[in-house]
């Protein structure tokens, strides 16, 4: 059960149990915390610890890609040359835009504008779905060209095993990023519902802030992947 924290005229702090905080613009203090500052610090620490583990996870994949690209430079350049840089660039612009709408949602929420907060959150979700749709088109294009690793892989050029290794790493890294983005979309839908219900507002904003940090992390990972796979990996 959540509690609302309000000042006590006698110098202390009083807490009120609150089951349904809809339309009640007070900060919500959960019972395991002693005050709002501790609650916010715990939320911030939790998301940063989680993202730290994600950085190590993606960092290992990026390091592996870098090592293999150094050892098999020609094959990786040949493989990267088959990627659709136009679709990759469009998706990069889309994620940049979603990062902007996410920041605007957080800003308008602190300004007390519930309508614009909902609009920007909905736009963030829509841009995320659009990114996945375009990525699906790109995957279908790669499949049609016989670039999916495995028995269906077709490569008429030289050094086919190492070109296939490039595409194996490409699908693993971009696929894992897509899964993280899908999780982010689900998280945004939950935040959108909470904001619509009135649980998130200008005084109780940590769920939105934490979701925003995760979303920006997913954006940042894509920037690294785009540069590594599409730009540094091969020709434009």
C-alpha positions in Angstrom: 0.0 0.0 0.0 1.3 3.5 -0.9 1.3 6.4 1.5 1.1 10.1 0.8 3.7 12.2 2.6 2.5 15.6 3.8 4.0 18.1 6.3 3.0 18.0 9.9 2.5 21.5 11.5 4.1 20.2 14.7 7.4 19.7 13.0 7.4 16.1 12.0 6.0 14.2 9.0 2.7 12.4 8.8 1.7 9.7 6.4 -1.7 8.9 5.0 -2.6 5.5 3.6 -3.9 5.9 0.1 -5.4 3.1 -2.0 -6.5 5.1 -5.0 -4.3 8.1 -5.7 -6.1 9.0 -8.9 -6.5 12.8 -9.2 -4.6 13.3 -6.0 -1.4 15.2 -6.8 0.6 14.4 -3.7 3.9 12.5 -3.8 3.3 8.8 -3.2 5.6 7.2 -0.6 5.7 3.4 -0.5 5.8 1.9 3.0 9.2 0.3 2.7 10.8 3.8 2.5 11.2 6.3 5.3 10.9 9.4 3.1 10.6 10.5 -0.5 14.3 11.3 -0.9 15.2 7.7 0.1 12.6 6.4 -2.3 14.0 8.4 -5.2 17.6 7.5 -4.4 16.7 3.8 -4.3 14.8 4.0 -7.6 17.7 5.8 -9.3 20.3 3.4 -7.8 18.3 0.4 -8.9 18.0 1.5 -12.6 21.7 2.4 -12.8 22.8 -0.9 -11.3 20.6 -2.7 -13.9 21.9 -0.6 -16.8 25.5 -1.3 -15.6 24.9 -5.0 -16.1 23.4 -4.3 -19.5 26.4 -2.2 -20.5 28.7 -5.2 -19.6 26.5 -7.5 -21.6 26.4 -5.4 -24.8 30.0 -4.3 -24.2 31.1 -8.0 -24.4 29.3 -8.4 -27.8 30.8 -5.2 -29.1 34.2 -6.2 -28.0 33.8 -9.6 -29.7 32.7 -7.9 -32.9 35.7 -5.6 -32.8 38.1 -8.4 -32.4 36.7 -10.4 -35.2 36.5 -7.4 -37.5 40.2 -6.8 -36.9 41.1 -10.4 -37.7 38.7 -10.8 -40.7 38.5 -7.2 -41.9 37.9 -8.0 -45.6 35.1 -10.5 -44.9 33.4 -8.1 -42.5 33.6 -5.2 -44.9 32.0 -7.4 -47.6 29.2 -8.4 -45.3 28.5 -4.9 -44.0 28.3 -3.7 -47.6 25.1 -5.8 -47.9 23.3 -3.9 -45.2 20.6 -1.4 -46.0 22.2 1.8 -44.8 19.1 3.9 -45.8 16.8 1.9 -43.5 19.4 1.9 -40.8 19.7 5.7 -41.0 15.9 6.1 -41.0 15.7 3.9 -37.9 18.4 6.0 -36.2 16.4 9.2 -36.9 13.3 7.5 -35.5 15.1 6.5 -32.2 16.5 10.0 -31.9 13.0 11.4 -32.2 11.7 8.9 -29.7 14.4 10.1 -27.2 13.1 13.6 -27.8 9.5 12.7 -27.2 10.5 10.8 -24.0 12.3 13.8 -22.7 9.3 16.0 -23.5 7.0 13.7 -21.7 9.1 13.9 -18.6 9.3 17.7 -18.9 5.6 18.3 -19.5 4.8 15.9 -16.6 6.9 18.1 -14.2 5.0 21.1 -15.6 1.7 19.5 -14.6 0.5 19.1 -18.2 -1.2 15.6 -18.1 -2.5 15.8 -21.7 0.9 16.6 -23.3 2.5 14.0 -21.1 0.1 11.4 -22.5 0.6 12.6 -26.0 4.4 12.5 -25.9 4.3 9.0 -24.2 2.0 7.8 -27.0 4.4 9.2 -29.6 7.3 7.5 -28.0 5.5 4.2 -28.1 4.5 4.8 -31.8 8.1 5.6 -32.8 9.3 2.5 -31.0 6.8 0.3 -32.9 7.8 2.0 -36.2 11.4 1.2 -35.5 10.6 -2.5 -35.0 8.5 -2.5 -38.2 11.3 -1.1 -40.3 13.8 -3.5 -38.7 11.4 -6.3 -39.6 11.4 -5.1 -43.3 15.2 -5.0 -43.2 15.4 -8.6 -41.7 13.0 -9.8 -44.4 15.3 -8.2 -47.0 18.3 -9.9 -45.6 16.5 -13.3 -45.5 15.5 -12.9 -49.1 19.1 -12.3 -50.1 20.2 -15.5 -48.3 22.1 -13.6 -45.6 20.6 -15.3 -42.5 23.2 -17.6 -40.9 22.7 -21.3 -41.1 21.8 -23.7 -43.8 19.9 -21.1 -45.8 23.0 -18.8 -45.9 24.1 -18.1 -49.5 27.3 -16.2 -50.3 28.9 -16.3 -53.8 31.9 -14.2 -52.8 35.1 -15.1 -51.0 35.5 -16.1 -47.4 32.0 -17.2 -46.9 32.5 -18.6 -43.3 33.7 -15.3 -42.0 31.0 -13.3 -43.8 28.5 -15.6 -42.2 30.2 -14.8 -38.9 29.6 -11.1 -39.5 25.9 -11.7 -40.1 25.7 -14.0 -37.0 27.0 -11.2 -34.8 24.8 -8.7 -36.7 21.6 -10.6 -36.0 22.5 -11.4 -32.4 23.3 -7.7 -31.5 20.4 -6.1 -33.4 18.0 -8.8 -32.3 18.9 -8.4 -28.7 18.5 -4.6 -29.1 15.1 -5.2 -30.6 14.1 -7.3 -27.6 15.2 -4.5 -25.3 13.2 -2.0 -27.3 10.2 -4.3 -27.2 10.5 -4.4 -23.4 10.8 -0.6 -23.4 7.6 -0.3 -25.4 5.8 -2.5 -22.9 7.3 -0.4 -20.1 6.1 2.8 -21.8 2.6 1.4 -22.1 2.5 0.7 -18.4 3.7 4.3 -17.7 1.2 5.6 -20.1 -1.6 3.8 -18.3 -0.3 5.0 -14.9 -0.2 8.6 -16.2 -3.7 8.3 -17.6 -5.0 6.9 -14.3 -3.3 9.8 -12.4 -0.7 7.7 -10.5 2.1 9.6 -12.3 2.0 13.4 -12.0 4.2 16.4 -11.3 4.7 15.3 -7.6 5.1 11.5 -8.3 7.3 11.2 -11.3 10.0 8.6 -10.5 8.4 5.7 -12.5 8.4 8.0 -15.6 12.0 9.1 -14.9 13.2 5.5 -14.5 11.4 4.4 -17.6 13.0 7.4 -19.4 16.5 6.4 -18.4 15.9 2.9 -19.7 14.6 4.2 -23.0 17.6 6.5 -23.5 19.9 3.6 -22.8 18.2 1.6 -25.6 18.7 4.6 -27.9 22.3 4.9 -27.0 23.0 1.2 -27.6 21.5 1.6 -31.1 23.9 4.5 -31.9 26.8 2.2 -31.1 25.4 -0.6 -33.2 24.6 1.7 -36.1 28.1 3.1 -36.2 29.8 -0.2 -35.7 27.8 -2.3 -38.1 26.6 0.1 -40.8 29.3 2.9 -40.9 32.6 1.5 -39.6 31.7 -2.0 -40.7 31.6 -1.4 -44.4 30.9 1.0 -47.2 28.0 3.4 -47.6 
